[in-house]
């Protein structure tokens, strides 16, 4: 595991692409911390830190958080890990954020998942969520044990209003618009690897094969 320990990875994938599934397998297989930026921000609000009021106001209004604020959170959290390495999830979301992060903390590798839009629409229209925890179920391949109920708490599941096909397609267009420049940025740095497919179980072996190779090479990132 030591050869894998100090790697800094980013994972990119549209909503419904299976990013959470692939991320969890990377974390489990290679023993690295999974840093989900959305979770960091929610935790910060719960802890009522000095900046939590600013964060909460932006989130409540549906506004993007200031880039400098998010960058500080992310970098501070990542630096706490020392030489453990990590998988960064949910950040960067814009080209500017990618450039700012690169200046502060260079990444080793970027995993980008490419799943066809029609596949994502089919996945999300059958998606149900336990809102308090964020646990996600899908009626096709990951249904709850009891219909409409969370497996752990028994509480009622909800379906997001934006999990409708026409809304999903709009979200995917927005994601592509923001993410394509990020991918080009990392491609120019020669640290991007794209994976195409419709099923996480078929994409994952390709991701693992590639990671097994690159995680045993010398790190490209400078401290």
GIURSUL-V941921 format. One record per residue. N is the residue number from 1. OMEGA is omega in whole degrees, -180 to 180 (* if undefined). NEAR is the number of other ideal C-beta (glycine too) atoms within 8 Angstrom. Layout:
BEGIN
n=N omega=OMEGA near=NEAR
n=N omega=OMEGA near=NEAR
END
This chain:
BEGIN
n=1 omega=-175 near=6
n=2 omega=-179 near=4
n=3 omega=-178 near=6
n=4 omega=-163 near=12
n=5 omega=-169 near=11
n=6 omega=-175 near=8
n=7 omega=179 near=12
n=8 omega=-177 near=14
n=9 omega=171 near=15
n=10 omega=174 near=14
n=11 omega=179 near=15
n=12 omega=178 near=11
n=13 omega=-179 near=10
n=14 omega=173 near=13
n=15 omega=180 near=9
n=16 omega=-178 near=11
n=17 omega=-176 near=10
n=18 omega=-178 near=13
n=19 omega=-180 near=12
n=20 omega=179 near=7
n=21 omega=-179 near=9
n=22 omega=180 near=16
n=23 omega=-179 near=12
n=24 omega=179 near=9
n=25 omega=176 near=11
n=26 omega=-178 near=16
n=27 omega=-178 near=12
n=28 omega=-176 near=7
n=29 omega=-172 near=8
n=30 omega=172 near=11
n=31 omega=180 near=8
n=32 omega=178 near=14
n=33 omega=178 near=9
n=34 omega=-177 near=11
n=35 omega=180 near=13
n=36 omega=-171 near=8
n=37 omega=177 near=13
n=38 omega=179 near=7
n=39 omega=178 near=7
n=40 omega=-178 near=12
n=41 omega=178 near=13
n=42 omega=179 near=8
n=43 omega=179 near=8
n=44 omega=179 near=12
n=45 omega=-180 near=11
n=46 omega=-178 near=6
n=47 omega=179 near=7
n=48 omega=177 near=5
n=49 omega=-178 near=6
n=50 omega=-177 near=4
n=51 omega=-173 near=9
n=52 omega=180 near=11
n=53 omega=178 near=7
n=54 omega=-180 near=10
n=55 omega=-176 near=13
n=56 omega=-180 near=9
n=57 omega=180 near=8
n=58 omega=-178 near=11
n=59 omega=-179 near=11
n=60 omega=-179 near=6
n=61 omega=-179 near=6
n=62 omega=-178 near=4
n=63 omega=174 near=6
n=64 omega=178 near=4
n=65 omega=178 near=11
n=66 omega=-177 near=8
n=67 omega=-179 near=10
n=68 omega=-179 near=7
n=69 omega=-180 near=11
n=70 omega=-180 near=13
n=71 omega=179 near=12
n=72 omega=178 near=8
n=73 omega=-175 near=13
n=74 omega=-177 near=14
n=75 omega=179 near=11
n=76 omega=-179 near=8
n=77 omega=-178 near=10
n=78 omega=-179 near=12
n=79 omega=177 near=8
n=80 omega=-176 near=6
n=81 omega=180 near=11
n=82 omega=-177 near=5
n=83 omega=-177 near=6
n=84 omega=-173 near=9
n=85 omega=-178 near=12
n=86 omega=169 near=12
n=87 omega=-177 near=13
n=88 omega=-172 near=14
n=89 omega=179 near=12
n=90 omega=180 near=7
n=91 omega=0 near=11
n=92 omega=180 near=10
n=93 omega=178 near=8
n=94 omega=178 near=10
n=95 omega=180 near=10
n=96 omega=179 near=7
n=97 omega=179 near=13
n=98 omega=180 near=12
n=99 omega=179 near=9
n=100 omega=179 near=12
n=101 omega=-178 near=14
n=102 omega=179 near=11
n=103 omega=-178 near=5
n=104 omega=-172 near=7
n=105 omega=-176 near=10
n=106 omega=179 near=8
n=107 omega=176 near=14
n=108 omega=-174 near=11
n=109 omega=178 near=13
n=110 omega=178 near=13
n=111 omega=180 near=14
n=112 omega=-180 near=13
n=113 omega=179 near=15
n=114 omega=-180 near=8
n=115 omega=-178 near=14
n=116 omega=-177 near=6
n=117 omega=-178 near=7
n=118 omega=177 near=6
n=119 omega=-180 near=9
n=120 omega=178 near=15
n=121 omega=-180 near=12
n=122 omega=179 near=9
n=123 omega=-171 near=12
n=124 omega=-178 near=11
n=125 omega=177 near=10
n=126 omega=-176 near=9
n=127 omega=176 near=13
n=128 omega=-172 near=12
n=129 omega=169 near=12
n=130 omega=-169 near=14
n=131 omega=-177 near=6
n=132 omega=-176 near=6
n=133 omega=-176 near=8
n=134 omega=179 near=7
n=135 omega=-175 near=9
n=136 omega=177 near=10
n=137 omega=174 near=13
n=138 omega=-175 near=11
n=139 omega=-177 near=6
n=140 omega=-172 near=8
n=141 omega=178 near=4
n=142 omega=-175 near=6
n=143 omega=175 near=9
n=144 omega=-180 near=11
n=145 omega=176 near=5
n=146 omega=-175 near=7
n=147 omega=176 near=5
n=148 omega=-177 near=7
n=149 omega=177 near=11
n=150 omega=-178 near=12
n=151 omega=-173 near=8
n=152 omega=-174 near=7
n=153 omega=-176 near=7
n=154 omega=-179 near=6
n=155 omega=-176 near=8
n=156 omega=177 near=6
n=157 omega=-180 near=12
n=158 omega=173 near=8
n=159 omega=-177 near=8
n=160 omega=178 near=7
n=161 omega=-177 near=6
n=162 omega=173 near=7
n=163 omega=174 near=10
n=164 omega=-173 near=8
n=165 omega=-176 near=7
n=166 omega=179 near=6
n=167 omega=178 near=10
n=168 omega=-179 near=16
n=169 omega=177 near=10
n=170 omega=178 near=8
n=171 omega=-180 near=11
n=172 omega=177 near=12
n=173 omega=179 near=8
n=174 omega=179 near=8
n=175 omega=-179 near=10
n=176 omega=-179 near=9
n=177 omega=-180 near=7
n=178 omega=-170 near=11
n=179 omega=-179 near=11
n=180 omega=177 near=8
n=181 omega=178 near=9
n=182 omega=180 near=14
n=183 omega=177 near=13
n=184 omega=179 near=8
n=185 omega=-179 near=12
n=186 omega=177 near=14
n=187 omega=178 near=8
n=188 omega=177 near=6
n=189 omega=179 near=8
n=190 omega=178 near=6
n=191 omega=-179 near=9
n=192 omega=172 near=10
n=193 omega=-178 near=9
n=194 omega=178 near=8
n=195 omega=-177 near=12
n=196 omega=176 near=6
n=197 omega=-179 near=9
n=198 omega=-175 near=6
n=199 omega=180 near=7
n=200 omega=-179 near=8
n=201 omega=177 near=5
n=202 omega=178 near=9
n=203 omega=-174 near=15
n=204 omega=179 near=11
n=205 omega=178 near=7
n=206 omega=177 near=10
n=207 omega=-178 near=13
n=208 omega=179 near=10
n=209 omega=-179 near=8
n=210 omega=-179 near=10
n=211 omega=177 near=13
n=212 omega=-179 near=8
n=213 omega=-171 near=8
n=214 omega=-179 near=10
n=215 omega=176 near=10
n=216 omega=174 near=7
n=217 omega=177 near=6
n=218 omega=-179 near=3
n=219 omega=176 near=7
n=220 omega=-173 near=8
n=221 omega=174 near=9
n=222 omega=-178 near=3
n=223 omega=* near=2
END
